[in-house]
Amino acid sequence: LRDQLDRDRTYVEAMQSRLNALTTDFVNRDDPAQRNQISADRQKALAELERLKKAVEAGVKAIAALEEEARRAAVPPGWLR
């Protein structure tokens, strides 16, 4: 779960960088056709960023739930690290 959470957080950072680059590119373009394509790419990147943020949130909740379940089962804390 922690590895997946780390991967998702890395993807969030990468997607945020891509979104920033697309936003900059959109502002600097004059051609309407290119702006439309960049706008479509920005919308896709924004949707993917939101999906990844939800995955990170779900990962954090899953880890917390696992730790709570282990605590209730009297599992030593060091086993989960």
Secondary structure, DSSP 4 states (H G I P E B T S, - for coil): -HHHHHHHHHHHHHHHHHHHHHHHHHHH---HHHHHHHHHHHHHHHHHHHHHHHHHHHHHHHHHHHHHHHHHTT--GGGG-
